[in-house]
């Protein structure tokens, strides 16, 4: 043992071996330093007094969307373009968001799916049409994902999606009925 040595405070760690990581860039980050990702799935099912053909024909045409989807103001798709696999368009929502969408699956009168993106948010929607006595059942399955700052928007949208899509599908059922009845005779 020898006499106690008086040493000064410990020197800071060298740049590569420092005790604290560098400052984080703006935005939410996970502990492993990757972007935070939030994903919410939803499912909604509505029965309609229409055939699968009638419901499918109306619901898969993006030009009809502002009539039945409460969150939309308009869509940008050519008037003469029929729905097809790979069809792409943009929408204007009531909150000013302009997502880009593309049809990813189209099996006439049975299944239709789309994927939409806007900045850090990605949403998918699949509609399945099942014949029933006196009409059809439309089942909507989807997922909303967001990363970074958009994780919050995706999470809240995903929570509201089930009720919103069910209400929108019921509105679509009323619109289909009105189209089938035609204009009132005067």
C-alpha positions as CSV (number, residue, x, y, z in Angstrom):
1,X,0.0,0.0,0.0
2,X,1.6,3.3,-0.4
3,X,0.5,6.8,0.3
4,X,-2.8,7.9,-1.2
5,X,-2.4,9.7,-4.5
6,X,-4.4,12.7,-5.3
7,X,-5.7,12.7,-8.8
8,X,-7.9,15.2,-10.5
9,X,-11.4,14.5,-11.9
10,X,-11.7,11.8,-14.6
11,X,-11.1,13.0,-18.1
12,X,-14.0,12.9,-20.5
13,X,-14.3,9.8,-22.7
14,X,-12.8,10.0,-26.1
15,X,-15.2,10.8,-29.0
16,X,-15.8,7.2,-30.0
17,X,-16.0,5.9,-26.5
18,X,-18.1,8.6,-24.9
19,X,-20.6,7.8,-22.2
20,X,-23.6,9.5,-23.9
21,X,-24.8,9.1,-27.4
22,X,-24.9,12.1,-29.7
23,X,-28.0,14.3,-29.7
24,X,-31.0,12.8,-31.3
25,X,-32.3,14.3,-34.5
26,X,-35.8,15.7,-34.4
27,X,-38.7,13.2,-34.3
28,X,-39.6,10.2,-32.2
29,X,-37.0,7.5,-31.9
30,X,-37.1,4.1,-30.3
31,X,-34.4,3.0,-27.8
32,X,-32.6,1.0,-30.6
33,X,-32.4,4.3,-32.5
34,X,-34.8,3.3,-35.3
35,X,-37.9,5.3,-36.1
36,X,-41.0,4.6,-34.1
37,X,-43.7,2.7,-36.0
38,X,-47.3,2.5,-35.1
39,X,-49.7,0.1,-36.8
40,X,-53.4,-0.3,-36.2
41,X,-55.6,-2.9,-37.8
42,X,-59.3,-2.8,-38.2
43,X,-62.2,-4.8,-39.5
44,X,-65.8,-3.8,-40.1
45,X,-68.7,-5.6,-41.7
46,X,-72.0,-4.3,-43.1
47,X,-74.9,-6.1,-44.7
48,X,-76.5,-4.5,-47.7
49,X,-79.8,-5.2,-49.5
50,X,-77.9,-5.3,-52.8
51,X,-76.2,-8.0,-54.8
52,X,-72.5,-8.3,-54.6
53,X,-72.3,-7.1,-58.2
54,X,-74.2,-3.9,-57.4
55,X,-72.2,-3.2,-54.2
56,X,-68.8,-4.0,-55.9
57,X,-69.5,-1.9,-59.0
58,X,-70.3,1.1,-56.9
59,X,-67.7,0.8,-54.1
60,X,-64.6,0.1,-56.2
61,X,-65.0,3.1,-58.5
62,X,-62.9,5.9,-57.0
63,X,-65.1,8.6,-58.6
64,X,-68.0,7.5,-56.3
65,X,-65.9,7.8,-53.1
66,X,-66.7,11.4,-52.2
67,X,-70.4,10.5,-52.2
68,X,-70.1,7.8,-49.5
69,X,-66.7,8.3,-47.7
70,X,-67.2,11.1,-45.1
71,X,-63.5,12.0,-45.0
72,X,-63.2,12.9,-48.7
73,X,-63.8,16.1,-50.5
74,X,-62.7,15.0,-54.0
75,X,-60.7,12.4,-56.0
76,X,-58.4,13.0,-59.0
77,X,-59.0,10.2,-61.5
78,X,-60.0,10.5,-65.2
79,X,-63.7,10.5,-65.7
80,X,-63.6,7.8,-68.4
81,X,-61.2,5.4,-66.6
82,X,-62.8,2.2,-65.4
83,X,-61.6,0.5,-62.2
84,X,-58.7,-1.8,-62.9
85,X,-55.7,-3.5,-61.2
86,X,-53.0,-0.9,-60.8
87,X,-55.3,2.1,-61.1
88,X,-53.8,5.1,-59.3
89,X,-55.4,8.3,-58.1
90,X,-55.1,11.0,-55.5
91,X,-57.7,12.2,-53.0
92,X,-58.3,15.4,-51.1
93,X,-59.5,14.8,-47.5
94,X,-61.4,17.2,-45.3
95,X,-58.3,17.8,-43.3
96,X,-56.3,18.8,-46.4
97,X,-54.3,15.6,-46.7
98,X,-53.7,14.4,-50.3
99,X,-52.8,10.7,-50.2
100,X,-51.9,8.7,-53.3
101,X,-53.7,5.4,-53.8
102,X,-53.3,2.4,-56.0
103,X,-55.5,-0.7,-56.6
104,X,-53.6,-3.8,-55.5
105,X,-56.2,-6.5,-55.9
106,X,-59.3,-6.8,-58.0
107,X,-61.4,-9.9,-58.3
108,X,-64.8,-8.9,-59.8
109,X,-67.6,-9.1,-57.3
110,X,-65.5,-10.8,-54.7
111,X,-62.5,-8.8,-53.5
112,X,-60.9,-5.4,-54.0
113,X,-57.9,-3.8,-52.3
114,X,-56.0,-0.6,-52.3
115,X,-52.9,0.9,-50.6
116,X,-52.6,4.6,-49.9
117,X,-49.6,6.6,-48.8
118,X,-49.1,10.1,-47.5
119,X,-45.7,11.2,-46.1
120,X,-45.0,8.9,-43.2
121,X,-48.4,7.2,-43.3
122,X,-49.4,4.0,-45.2
123,X,-52.9,2.6,-45.2
124,X,-54.4,-0.5,-46.8
125,X,-58.0,-1.4,-47.3
126,X,-59.5,-4.7,-48.6
127,X,-63.2,-5.1,-49.3
128,X,-64.7,-8.6,-49.5
129,X,-68.2,-9.2,-50.9
130,X,-70.2,-12.2,-49.8
131,X,-73.6,-13.1,-51.2
132,X,-76.4,-13.6,-48.7
133,X,-80.1,-14.1,-49.1
134,X,-81.6,-10.7,-49.7
135,X,-78.3,-9.0,-50.4
136,X,-74.6,-9.2,-49.5
137,X,-72.1,-8.6,-46.7
138,X,-69.2,-6.2,-47.3
139,X,-66.3,-6.8,-45.0
140,X,-63.6,-4.2,-44.8
141,X,-60.2,-5.1,-43.5
142,X,-57.4,-2.6,-43.2
143,X,-54.3,-1.4,-41.5
144,X,-52.9,2.1,-40.9
145,X,-49.2,2.5,-40.2
146,X,-47.1,5.5,-39.4
147,X,-43.5,6.2,-38.7
148,X,-41.7,9.0,-36.9
149,X,-44.0,12.0,-36.2
150,X,-46.7,10.3,-38.3
151,X,-47.0,7.4,-35.8
152,X,-49.4,9.5,-33.7
153,X,-51.6,10.3,-36.7
154,X,-51.6,6.7,-37.8
155,X,-52.5,5.4,-34.4
156,X,-55.4,7.7,-33.9
157,X,-56.7,7.1,-37.5
158,X,-56.5,3.4,-36.9
159,X,-58.5,3.6,-33.7
160,X,-61.3,5.5,-35.5
161,X,-61.2,3.5,-38.7
162,X,-63.6,0.7,-37.7
163,X,-66.5,2.9,-36.8
164,X,-65.8,5.3,-39.7
165,X,-65.6,2.7,-42.4
166,X,-68.8,0.9,-41.1
167,X,-70.7,4.2,-41.2
168,X,-69.3,5.0,-44.7
169,X,-70.4,1.5,-46.0
170,X,-73.9,2.1,-44.6
171,X,-74.0,5.4,-46.5
172,X,-72.8,3.6,-49.6
173,X,-75.7,1.2,-49.2
174,X,-78.1,4.2,-49.2
175,X,-76.5,5.7,-52.2
176,X,-76.7,2.4,-54.2
177,X,-80.4,2.2,-53.3
178,X,-80.9,5.7,-54.5
179,X,-79.2,5.0,-57.8
180,X,-81.2,1.8,-58.4
181,X,-84.5,3.6,-57.7
182,X,-83.5,6.3,-60.2
183,X,-84.6,9.9,-60.3
184,X,-88.1,10.5,-59.0
185,X,-90.8,10.8,-61.6
186,X,-92.6,14.2,-61.7
